Amino acid sequence: MQGSVNSFLVNKYLPGIFILILNLIVRIPYLLFQDISHDEPFTIYHAQFDLASIVEQLKNYNNPPLFEIFLHFWMKLFGLSDVTVRVLPLLFSSLSSVALFYFGRKHFSNLIGWVSALLLSFSSLSIYYSHDCRVYSLFLLLTILSVHHFLLMLENTLLMHKGFWIICSSLLIYAHYFGFFVLFIQAIYILLFNRKQIYTFLIGSMGILVLYLPHLLVLWQRFSHSAKNGTWLEAPAGIESLYNMLWSFCNQPLPTVICMVLVLTTILCFLSIKKRKPFPSKIILLIIWFLLPFFGMFLLSYKIPMYIDRYLIFILPAWYLLLALSITFLFKNPKVLYSFIALLIISFAVSMQLKPKVRRDVAAAVEYVKLHKELHTIVLVHDFDFIPTFAYHYNKSYFTSVEDQQEYYSMCKKLEADKILSVQKAEELKETYSHVPVIYLDANPHSPNLILDSLQKNHVLKEKKFFENGYYVYLFDQKK
């Protein structure tokens, strides 16, 4: 009896532990390769506020507050450092592979669980966002958990499964607005294949709606703003954008082509069967989960641009599960089956990008400013969006200086006291600047602002230095 219990526990938990350790081994070495930069300081800065202020301030951005709330408590426990803030998304990303294994094993087979989990473990996209202190790894994890408990709810009458689905789905849409795509996909599945459970689904949906009521108005305001003003993205570049998205999902061109041939061959083989049985409903769910956002968001992006890999990260699990199912459908001979599985997994493993292709050398740029700044030197930073990043690397005490409901106020005051100012355009330059040394850090050199031209007219350029990813630092002396 004891032996059977031990065997059950090993079979249940050991695969998950193995996958978790594998993900940590793959993801940890380059955790700090990229400097804290881009949108990360925005997230870290806002996570320092109290919970009410986090929610209130993020109403003005396309960022639901869940990740920042998790990060808030995480930093309370472990502090604010490059390592600690990056470990949280690392854990979410690693747990996503574990969750996908149990999802695949429960709803399909043990083999499907292993193949899909290993593909996600070696996914460059998943690895990248495991190193990014943003919401996307959490978005991925909650998507898997929501769909998993959705299916369990339909298969079981236990109230527990409905409760887990309501909780996971509510957290999902508090993590990212595109979580509503996941709930929409589930609604389509109910209407197509399980109308008997529509009452259960509606009751659960009402529970989700009640939990989301405090944020409904914000959702409408953000949607209206994006519909009216567009987004920071551009419309897709035709069919090429679809291929590029698959490339992002498959690491490199070779595994992308392998995956495309695999799926197309599966479709043709299925259509060639004269007395074919329809796909099981769960496979149809995966197809909808992948195809609807993949093509739907592509088409919508011509009106409201949104077609970028991180916004589509929630369909990665469906893609990898479909790849695993395609292999098991095509190959019945065990030797051929496992050989092709090995080929696909190895192609992902050898092509995965462990570190970003483009390094953002922001810490070195800020350190260069610190090295050359003297007591009377004025530092001008273009533009304001870069100020939190600058403060993070320049002086953590400035960055961590927050006042509730006073976004950036205290941080900017401390920077100004240290003669560090943000500038957006040349008209903001003051006459007094021409009488002192100036350091100009241009973090957005493609913006036509004429700041550099104005500084060169009134100062003597001593030195210019370029840092990776487009950071320029100029050292100016006043004219004699």
Protein Blocks (a to p, Z undefined) as FASTA:
>chain_A
ZZmmmmmmmmmmmmmmmmmmmmmmmmmmmmmmpccehjlmmmmmmmmpcfklmmmmmmmp
ccdfklmmmmmmmmmmnopafklmmmmmmmmmmmmmmmmmmmmmmmmcmklmmmmmmmmm
mpmklmmmmmpccfklmmmmmmmmmmmmmmmmmmpcbfklmmmmmmmmmmmmmmpmklmm
mmmmmmmmmmmmmmmlmmmmmmmmmmmmmmmmmmmmmmmmmmmmmmmnopfbdcdehjkl
mmmmmmmmnopamlmmmmmmmmmmmmmmmmmpmbacdddfklmmmmmmmmmmmmmmmmmm
mmmgcbdfklmmmmmmmmmmmmmmmmmmmpmblklmmmmmmmmmmmmmmmpcfbdfbdcf
kklmmmmmmmmpcfklccddddfklmmmmmmmmommlmmmccehighklmmmmmmmnopa
cdfbfklpcfklmmpccddddfblmbcghlmmmmmmmmccfbdcddehhiacddddddZZ
